[in-house]
Amino acid sequence: MNEPDLDRFASRRSTVYGQRGVVATSQPLASQAGISVLEDGGNAFDAAVATAAALNVVEPTSTGLGGDVFALYRTADGEVGAMRSCGPAPEGATVENVREAVADEEGVDPADAEMPGTGAHAVTVPGTARGWETTAETFGEMSLGELLQPAIRYATEGYPVSEVVAAQWQHGEELFESAHAREAFLFDGEAPDVGQRVTLPKLGATMERIADEGADVVYEGEIAEQIANEVQEGGGFMTVDDLASFEPEFLDPVSTTYNGVEVFELPPNNQGLIALEALNVAEELGAGEHDVDSPERVHYFSEALKLAFRDGHRYITDPEFENHPPLASKDWARKRAEEVGETANHDVTFGVPDANAEDADTVLLCVADDEGNVVSYINSRFAGFGSGLVAGDTGIALQNRGSSFSLDPEHPNRLEPGKRPFHTLIPGLAKFAEDDWAAFGVMGGYMQPQGHLQVISNVVDYGLPLQAALDRPRWRYREDDTLALEPHFDSHVAAKLARKGHDVRTLPSGQFGGAQIVRNEEGTLSAATEPRKDGNAQGY
């Protein structure tokens, strides 16, 4: 018998394989919800919805019904597509109205008012419920009501809180000011301890109503009124009409090829073009030709990413309001690559639409089944518990995605009624061959396109197995022009990068985003996740 090549599997855990389906998420209980749906006859889309709903309960610190949801997918019949379920600003939210309201609240001149990071003005229309329903009705085999049952059980019967989620929950003690929020998510005024069994009965009751009556209950009638009232009581402009008029949309992904592999991303208003531009510039520079452990590899990839961030944060916004140049084209990348040398470029304006987004967190899940469906699904309310507002007694914590708008009337991403903000959420999809597809993603605000760049390179340039590709130490370029490295990098890398002019920092691994990936390689199903969060991959 041949000895196994253990050096090839020098990861913290093994890649997971399955015969009928695989699920990769940031939380074991959610993965189990997805697997149970697959076992009951659902497909990958069904499992994605059930898993996302479960994450709303077992990881409520990063996602919820008050946020947005997006998907990239390849169906069993070969369709490649995207779903965007992302709500806009209220019709009453103009730059002038919000400036005056913020000025009154904070006692400043309206000309000096800035878009708040939390509170009522940061709330945009939530897209989650209708996004789930649209996914299930368009591609699934099971009803939305069936798919919500695992989440409802977790919410009403309880579950033990994991270490990572318990630590994140502490944020709610400071953020939540209203009785609605504190009653829904705190226990005697405190966040839960590690291992504490908690129930979320208000959220569970709302999910039961959605299961029985459909997603419209969130956008019309009593629940919609409670959402609108909560925002209006905080000084915001959302109305029931804003909620009722929202619908998800299907759109064509944007893509490029990287060293022979086609990579798909979401188009604006999402930041997927940043990942594609960075891949193109990195390919032009030959970044992936350097050794995987080398400082040269980090240098050229990070320099490519800087330029993509500069362009993306300048041009990306709601495409119905502003056009953008061909950021994903090879010609554009060739011109940008000319700006990269052997030392760090510090003449790059990051142009952050929202500083809150740099370290925001979210949940992303990936599912593949034996029919050929491959799905990357991302669901978030932006920064932790979002705006800090919880709508009445619904248990719905409302997102703060609107904080990404600018109150500068000249900025492309300026606030306008009915406009969708710059969005960090980007699921990923990759085509290696006609019958070889992967769905993937990396969580965490502006870490997301940087993570996509590194994961794709790990798989494409170095042929790493899925788990090893996620376990590789990561770098991230930050808004303050520093280049952060995980502690797992070899010590010489930081020193050599510093000699190339980079301002190098070492940060804890938790600041480099969790990640998930699944792959259907000619019928072989595999999945990986990694422990930067509570990552869990399961197959059956």
C-alpha positions, 0 to 999 in steps of 0.5 A: 500500500502506498504511503499517504503524502502527509505533507500535502495535507499540512492543514489544520483540518482535512477537506470534507467530501460528500456523495450527495451534498456538502455544506460549508458555513461559519457555524456547525449548527447551521451546517447541520441545518443545511445537511438535514435539508439535503437529506430530506430531498432538498437541493443546494438552493434549499440548503442555502436558504435553510442554512442562512435562516439558521445562521440568523438565529445561531450567529445573530451577531453577524446576520439577520432578517433586517439585512440583505442577501446575495447569491452566485450560482451554477445550476444543474442545467448549466445556468450561471447567474446571480441574485441581488436582494438589497434594499435601497434608501427610503424615498424620503432620505435625501442629503438635505433631509438627513443632514438637517436631521443629523445636525439637529440630533448632534448639535452641529452645522448641517454642512458638517453633518456626516452619515451616521454609522448606526441609528435610524438614518443608517437603515436601508430596506431589508432584502433578506426575507424576500431574497430567501423566498425568491431563491426557494421558489425559483430554484428549490424543491421545498417550500420556504415554510419547510426550510425555516423549520430548523431556524425556528427550532433553534430560536424557540427551543434554544441552542448553546452559544459558541465562543466566537459568537459569545465574544461578538455578542458583547457589542450588543450591551453597548449598542442596544439602547431601546427596550425593544433591542435589549429585550430581544437580544440581551438576557437580564441586560447582558450578552450570553456566556459561552455555552449558555443555552439561549432562545430568541422567542421574538425572532422565532415568532416572526420566522413562524409567521414568515413560514406560514404566510410568506415573506410578504408579512415582513414588507406589508402589514403589521411587521412592516409597520413596526419596522417603519415605526422603529425607524421613524421614532429614531428620526429616520424616513422609512415608510411602509411604502418603501418596504412594500415596493421592494423586490429582489432581482436576478442579474448577470454576474461579471467575470474575468479569467485568472490564469485559465480559470473564470472567476465570477463576481457580483456587479455594482453596487457590490464590490466584486469588480475590486476582486476582478480588477485585482486578479487581472492586475496580479495576472499581468504582474505575474504575482502568482509565479512567485513562491507561495511563501515569498514576500514578492508574492505578497508585494505584487498581489497587495499592490494590485489590490491597492489599485483596485480599491482605489478604482472601486471606491471611486466608481462603484455605486448603484448602477442606476444612478452612475456609470463606471469604467470597465474595471474588470477588463484586461486592457484596464488592468494592463494600464494599472499594472504599469503603476506597480514597481518593486517598492510599495506605492503610497500614492494611492487614495483608498477613498473608503466609502465607509470606515465602518466597513473595513472591519465589518463582519458577516456570514457566508455559506456555500453548498453543492449537491450531486445534481450539479448545483453550486451556490455561494450565498451571503447574508448580512446586516453589515456591522454586527447587530447593524443599526442598533435598532430592533423593530418593535416586538418582531426580533428583527435587528435592522441593518446599518448598510446606509452608513456607506452612503456619503452626504457629499452631493458630489460623491458618486455614492452620495445618498439619494432616495431609492438608491442602493449603497456601495455594498461589501457583500460578494459571494464568489464562483469559479469555473475550472472546467466545464464540469468543475465548479467552485463556490466560495467567499471570504467574510469581513467588510473590505477583507472580502475582495482581498480574501477572494484574490488570495483563495483563488491564487492558492487554488489556481497558482499553487494547486492547493487542496481546498482546506489548505487554500483556506488555511494559508496565512493571509495579508490585508491592505488597510485604509491607513496604508498599512499592510497587515499580516497574520501571525502565521507568516514566516518571520522573514516575510515581514522584514523583506516587505518592510525593505520594499517600503511597506508599513507592515503590521501583524494582527490577530487572525480574527481580523482576516475573515472567515472563509468557505469553499465547496467544489463539484469536480466532475461529480466529486463533492468537496468542502472546506472552511477554516477556524478564523470563526467557528467554521464548519464543513459537512458532507453526506 
